[in-house]
Amino acid sequence: MALGSSESKSFWGIAATGGLEVYLVGGAVRDLLLGRTPTEYDYVVVGATVDEMLARGFRLVGKGFPVFLHPETQEEYALARIERKIAPGYHGFAIQADPSVTLEEDLRRRDLTINALALAPDGRLIDPYGGQADLEARVLRHVSPAFAEDPVRILRVARFAARFAELGFELDPETLALMRGMAEAGEVDALVPERVWQELVRALAEPRPSRFFEVLRDCGALARLFPEIDRLWGIPQKAEWHPEIDCGVHVMLVIDMAARLSGAPEVVFAALCHDLGKGTTPVEILPSHHGHEERGLPLVADLCNRLRAPNRFRELGHLVTAEHGLIHRVAELRPATILDLLERADALRRPERFEHLLVACEADFRGRLGYAERSYPQAEHWRALCAAAAAVDAGAIVRTTERPELIPQRIRTARLAAIHALHPAPLDPV
């Protein structure tokens, strides 16, 4: 381990932890070994009691097991613990946290070997389950058969696959088989919507979110958790516009492009939702998908309701699903149709959300085989059109119009004139 004892002291609050057996654990150690800066630091305390931690000024915050906040740094310190499965679902655990629990026992309950690592204050690496070797081999491997006791771990492993895909990490075949058995046994059905949503949003913020869904599909969990997405695979599209042909493959390309273009998880979520209607296209009209936007709207609503998605995700998912076809075909639209869309999108009052709509549509355009580096001039056209409509001085129209009932129509007429003056050039269809 590259960290020596003098450098390591910055990780530990000496005043509150002096005399305790404390270890930096989990993701922070993993990231340090990968040469990354950790985003958070978690610690395990071995051989201590709740009363001793409270006497040192720590604040107890854990629900069901003893987790504390450091009195100065506010970082999390947990007593070493063992978990035993006593009932179905991820709540069905009995927790043992007392001075007899060893560090190795605590690390054994963790999900992946690369997360079952600990760093001592003197810089020693504690690695009882081969996590460092798996980091070097770029393998995501479960620590023990106890992995199968917690269905959240399926989501976590899929998320780590999305995070570390760019580094070449692959899932160990035995771990994938274990996850497949868990899905077949219905373990994922016990997951509450809030926890699924939490893991989903974190996955959407990873560098390659497609890996999250691909891993879930490989183990059979995608069909149980996200059936609207799972059914897209195997649905054909016209090869002239979609060289990748398969709708599921296309959506994975789109969300990866959305992650590349935007750091906002709601943009990636909207990209994920935009073609859900293609999963319900009547067989007799395939590979055409006429009307998929309208068919997709109730599916987006069902997905958001089931996962209890926040409003900003719901709204953008609905907006991108409904409007992406028209956004792509801006050159074909009449000024009135353009203004109608700007009004439906509330673009003049909510320009940031309208920008998110344009980015998601650009991801849709470029999320096709051979299109990743192409330009998307439609977005610039829409920005110009929106700016032209926004430049109309509505206040002046209000001040110079004697009959109030005429104001809305006069503002609309002025905005239509401003849009009409731009005459967008022909663009490639999508």
Number of C-alpha atoms within 10 A of each C-alpha: 11 12 17 13 13 10 12 17 15 10 15 20 14 11 10 16 17 11 8 14 14 24 26 24 23 23 19 22 27 23 16 14 18 14 10 11 12 13 8 9 16 17 23 22 23 22 17 19 16 18 9 11 24 13 11 14 15 22 19 18 14 13 7 10 17 21 22 22 18 20 15 11 10 11 16 19 27 23 26 28 24 20 19 13 16 11 11 14 19 17 14 14 17 14 14 16 22 17 15 13 18 17 24 16 15 18 26 25 19 21 25 27 26 28 26 27 28 27 22 19 21 14 19 16 20 22 18 17 21 16 23 22 13 17 19 12 12 18 21 26 24 29 22 15 12 15 21 21 20 21 23 21 19 26 23 19 23 25 28 21 28 25 21 18 19 10 10 10 19 15 17 15 12 11 22 20 13 18 28 19 16 21 23 14 10 15 21 25 13 14 17 14 14 13 12 17 17 13 16 21 18 16 26 27 23 23 19 24 31 26 22 27 22 20 22 25 20 13 21 19 28 21 15 16 21 16 13 22 24 21 17 21 15 13 18 19 19 14 11 9 13 19 14 19 19 18 22 24 19 23 25 22 24 28 27 23 27 34 24 15 15 17 14 14 20 25 31 32 23 26 33 29 27 30 29 28 24 27 24 16 19 13 10 7 9 14 17 15 20 14 13 21 21 14 20 24 22 14 21 24 17 13 19 20 13 15 19 15 18 12 11 12 18 20 19 25 26 22 21 30 29 20 19 22 18 16 22 23 15 23 19 15 13 14 20 16 14 22 20 14 16 19 13 11 20 13 21 16 12 10 16 11 20 22 16 21 26 24 22 32 29 26 28 28 23 22 25 21 14 11 15 16 8 10 11 19 15 24 19 11 18 22 16 15 26 22 16 18 23 15 13 17 12 17 10 10 16 16 10 10 12 10 8 10 9 12 18 12 10 15 19 17 13 17 23 22 16 19 23 16 11 13 12 18 11 11 14 10 13 15
